[in-house]
Amino acid sequence: SARRNATVAMRWADLFSIEVPQDLYEEIEKQRTACDRITASKDRLISEIKNELKTKDDEYVKSLKRQAEDIETLLLFMGNQFRELQAAFLEELDEIEASFLKERKELLESNKGDIKTLSEKRSQMEQLFMEAMQERASEYQEMLENQRVQDAEEYNILKIRLETDIQNLEQHLEAMRATY
């Protein structure tokens, strides 16, 4: 096509040198025919390019539709996957929470058992302390009673001895008075 254009362009300059009208007419007709062929060729090329452009546009539209469908499918898949993961995570969370609650319950029961054991041990120790204190109080009471009895006996012995001494001294005083 470019070669034909160059050929036609070069022949125009030659036409100016032809002076016979018949020859000039024939040469102009040849030029017109060549131009018509070039124009027809270019029209065919334009038509082919338009057809190819339409085909490419159609392919592009189809490609966009396929891409939109793929994106929709992908979004659907992602939504389903998200829901599945969310359900799995919620289930796992429930299991963890149940495990924590079970462990908490076991710890509370263990602690209650420990507290009960310690409380019983403390109660026993208090009971033993109270019994020991009661026993010591009884011993002290008995010792105090024994001391009282002993002190009472010593008091009575001392009282008798002092009363005897008083009687002896009174007799001695009476004897002294009677002497003087």
C-alpha distance (Angstrom), angle and dihedral (degrees) to the residues before:
residue distance angle dihedral
S1 . . .
A2 3.80 . .
R3 3.83 89.8 .
R4 3.79 91.1 52.5
N5 3.82 90.0 48.6
A6 3.80 90.0 52.1
T7 3.82 91.7 47.3
V8 3.81 92.1 51.1
A9 3.80 92.1 45.9
M10 3.81 91.7 51.8
R11 3.81 92.9 49.1
W12 3.81 92.2 57.5
A13 3.76 90.7 69.0
D14 3.83 89.3 50.5
L15 3.81 90.3 54.3
F16 3.79 91.3 64.7
S17 3.78 90.2 62.0
I18 3.85 95.1 54.0
E19 3.77 110.8 93.8
V20 3.79 102.9 175.4
P21 3.81 108.2 92.5
Q22 3.84 94.2 -146.1
D23 3.78 92.1 52.2
L24 3.78 90.2 43.0
Y25 3.80 89.7 51.7
E26 3.79 92.4 49.8
E27 3.79 91.7 47.8
I28 3.81 91.6 47.4
E29 3.82 89.6 50.0
K30 3.80 89.5 50.3
Q31 3.81 88.0 50.0
R32 3.84 90.4 48.3
T33 3.79 90.8 48.7
A34 3.81 90.2 48.6
C35 3.82 89.4 47.1
D36 3.81 90.4 48.2
R37 3.81 89.6 50.8
I38 3.80 90.3 48.6
T39 3.82 91.0 46.5
A40 3.84 90.9 47.2
S41 3.78 89.6 47.9
K42 3.78 90.8 49.5
D43 3.83 90.6 45.5
R44 3.81 89.1 51.9
L45 3.80 89.3 47.8
I46 3.81 90.8 48.3
S47 3.80 89.7 48.2
E48 3.82 91.2 48.8
I49 3.80 90.9 47.2
K50 3.82 90.6 48.2
N51 3.80 90.5 48.7
E52 3.80 90.7 47.7
L53 3.82 89.6 46.3
K54 3.82 90.2 50.8
T55 3.80 90.0 47.5
K56 3.81 90.8 49.2
D57 3.82 90.4 46.0
D58 3.81 89.7 51.2
E59 3.79 90.3 47.8
Y60 3.81 90.0 48.0
V61 3.83 91.5 50.1
K62 3.81 90.1 47.7
S63 3.79 89.2 47.5
L64 3.81 90.4 50.6
K65 3.82 90.3 48.8
R66 3.82 90.8 49.0
Q67 3.79 89.4 47.2
A68 3.84 90.9 49.6
E69 3.82 89.6 49.0
D70 3.80 90.4 47.8
I71 3.79 90.3 49.5
E72 3.82 90.7 48.7
T73 3.80 89.8 49.2
L74 3.79 90.7 47.1
L75 3.81 91.5 48.5
L76 3.80 90.2 49.0
F77 3.80 90.7 48.9
M78 3.81 91.4 46.8
G79 3.82 90.8 48.9
N80 3.79 91.2 50.5
Q81 3.78 91.6 45.8
F82 3.81 90.4 48.7
R83 3.80 91.6 51.3
E84 3.81 91.3 47.2
L85 3.81 91.9 49.0
Q86 3.78 91.3 45.5
A87 3.81 90.7 51.3
A88 3.82 90.8 46.8
F89 3.80 91.7 48.7
L90 3.80 91.7 47.5
E91 3.79 90.0 49.9
E92 3.80 91.1 48.4
L93 3.80 90.0 47.2
D94 3.82 90.1 51.5
E95 3.81 89.9 50.0
I96 3.81 91.8 49.6
E97 3.79 91.0 47.1
A98 3.82 91.0 48.7
S99 3.79 89.5 49.1
F100 3.81 91.1 50.4
L101 3.81 91.2 48.1
K102 3.82 91.0 49.0
E103 3.80 91.1 48.5
R104 3.82 90.1 47.1
K105 3.81 90.9 50.7
E106 3.81 91.0 49.6
L107 3.81 90.9 48.8
L108 3.81 91.4 48.7
E109 3.81 91.0 49.7
S110 3.80 90.5 46.6
N111 3.79 91.1 48.7
K112 3.82 91.2 47.3
G113 3.80 88.7 51.5
D114 3.80 91.0 49.0
I115 3.80 91.3 47.2
K116 3.82 90.8 48.4
T117 3.82 91.2 48.7
L118 3.80 91.8 47.9
S119 3.79 91.0 45.5
E120 3.82 91.0 51.2
K121 3.81 90.3 46.8
R122 3.81 90.3 49.8
S123 3.79 90.6 47.4
Q124 3.81 90.4 50.9
M125 3.81 91.1 47.7
E126 3.81 90.1 49.3
Q127 3.81 89.5 48.4
L128 3.82 91.0 49.7
F129 3.80 90.3 46.4
M130 3.81 91.2 49.5
E131 3.81 91.2 47.9
A132 3.81 91.3 48.0
M133 3.80 90.4 47.3
Q134 3.82 90.5 47.8
E135 3.79 90.1 48.9
R136 3.81 91.8 49.4
A137 3.80 90.0 46.4
S138 3.81 88.9 51.7
E139 3.80 90.8 48.3
Y140 3.80 91.0 48.1
Q141 3.80 90.1 47.0
E142 3.80 90.6 50.2
M143 3.81 91.6 45.9
L144 3.81 89.4 48.0
E145 3.81 90.7 49.0
N146 3.82 90.8 47.5
Q147 3.83 89.2 48.8
R148 3.81 90.3 49.7
V149 3.77 91.7 49.3
Q150 3.81 90.5 47.0
D151 3.80 91.3 45.1
A152 3.82 90.1 47.9
E153 3.79 90.8 50.6
E154 3.80 91.5 47.1
Y155 3.81 89.0 46.0
N156 3.79 91.7 50.8
I157 3.81 91.3 46.1
L158 3.80 90.9 47.8
K159 3.79 91.0 44.9
I160 3.79 91.8 51.0
R161 3.79 91.2 46.9
L162 3.80 92.3 47.2
E163 3.81 91.7 46.5
T164 3.79 88.0 49.0
D165 3.79 89.9 49.0
I166 3.81 89.8 48.2
Q167 3.83 90.8 50.8
N168 3.79 90.5 47.2
L169 3.77 90.9 48.5
E170 3.82 91.7 46.6
Q171 3.79 89.2 50.7
H172 3.73 90.2 47.0
L173 3.82 89.5 47.7
E174 3.80 90.0 50.0
A175 3.76 89.6 48.1
M176 3.80 90.0 49.2
R177 3.74 91.7 48.1
A178 3.71 91.1 48.5
T179 3.74 89.9 51.0
Y180 3.78 96.4 50.9
